[in-house]
Amino acid sequence: MSDTTGGAGRRSYAGRSITVTFEAGRCRHAAECGRGLPEVFDTARRPWIRPDAADAGRVAEVVGRCPSGALRYEGVHGEEEPGRPSS
């Protein structure tokens, strides 16, 4: 897993099957991520996002619940999935 800073305050957290990105400036602290998968999203831990702590499908599902769009993900094929994952 890697934790890298991207453009515009965006930070990436790479796992084996999914990479989660977080844009702090967009976050509204609704905490959908932490309630949905506390083993992946834990603000008391560093790094606070650990994509490999759950199945990539579940991570994508929870990222899709982010009401502000601060969280996004890329799947194994590199497609970026803003908002809700494709059905």
C-alpha positions as CSV (number, residue, x, y, z in Angstrom):
1,M,0.0,0.0,0.0
2,S,1.2,3.5,-0.8
3,D,0.1,6.9,0.4
4,T,0.9,9.6,-2.1
5,T,-0.1,13.2,-2.6
6,G,-1.7,14.1,-5.9
7,G,-2.7,17.4,-7.4
8,A,-5.1,19.8,-5.8
9,G,-4.8,18.4,-2.3
10,R,-5.7,14.9,-3.4
11,R,-4.1,12.0,-1.6
12,S,-4.0,8.4,-2.9
13,Y,-4.0,5.2,-0.9
14,A,-3.0,2.2,-3.1
15,G,-4.0,-1.3,-2.3
16,R,-3.5,-4.5,-4.2
17,S,-6.9,-4.3,-6.1
18,I,-8.2,-0.8,-5.5
19,T,-6.7,2.7,-5.0
20,V,-8.7,5.1,-2.9
21,T,-8.2,8.9,-3.3
22,F,-9.2,11.5,-0.9
23,E,-9.6,15.3,-1.5
24,A,-9.7,17.0,1.9
25,G,-11.0,20.3,0.6
26,R,-14.2,18.5,-0.5
27,C,-14.9,16.5,2.6
28,R,-18.0,17.5,4.7
29,H,-17.2,15.0,7.5
30,A,-20.4,13.0,7.1
31,A,-18.4,9.9,8.2
32,E,-20.2,7.5,5.9
33,C,-16.8,5.9,5.2
34,G,-16.0,5.2,8.8
35,R,-19.4,3.9,9.6
36,G,-19.4,1.7,6.5
37,L,-16.0,0.2,6.8
38,P,-14.2,1.2,10.0
39,E,-11.4,-1.3,9.4
40,V,-10.5,0.6,6.2
41,F,-11.4,4.2,7.1
42,D,-10.1,5.1,10.6
43,T,-9.2,8.8,11.2
44,A,-7.4,7.9,14.4
45,R,-4.8,5.8,12.5
46,R,-2.1,6.8,10.0
47,P,-2.5,6.2,7.2
48,W,-6.2,6.6,7.8
49,I,-7.3,4.7,4.7
50,R,-6.1,1.1,4.3
51,P,-7.7,-0.3,1.1
52,D,-6.5,-3.9,1.6
53,A,-8.3,-4.2,4.9
54,A,-11.5,-5.3,3.1
55,D,-12.7,-6.7,-0.2
56,A,-12.2,-4.2,-3.1
57,G,-15.9,-4.4,-4.0
58,R,-17.0,-3.4,-0.5
59,V,-14.4,-0.6,-0.4
60,A,-15.9,0.7,-3.8
61,E,-19.4,0.4,-2.4
62,V,-18.6,2.5,0.7
63,V,-16.6,5.1,-1.3
64,G,-19.7,5.4,-3.5
65,R,-21.7,6.5,-0.4
66,C,-19.5,9.6,0.1
67,P,-21.9,12.5,-0.2
68,S,-19.3,15.1,-1.1
69,G,-17.3,13.2,-3.6
70,A,-14.1,13.6,-1.5
71,L,-13.5,9.9,-1.8
72,R,-13.0,8.2,-5.2
73,Y,-11.5,5.0,-6.3
74,E,-9.7,3.4,-9.2
75,G,-10.1,-0.3,-9.9
76,V,-7.6,-2.8,-11.0
77,H,-7.9,-1.6,-14.6
78,G,-7.1,2.0,-13.8
79,E,-10.6,3.4,-14.5
80,E,-11.5,6.2,-12.1
81,E,-14.9,5.9,-10.6
82,P,-16.2,9.1,-9.2
83,G,-19.2,9.0,-6.9
84,R,-21.1,5.8,-7.0
85,P,-19.6,2.7,-8.6
86,S,-20.9,1.4,-11.9
87,S,-23.5,-1.3,-11.8
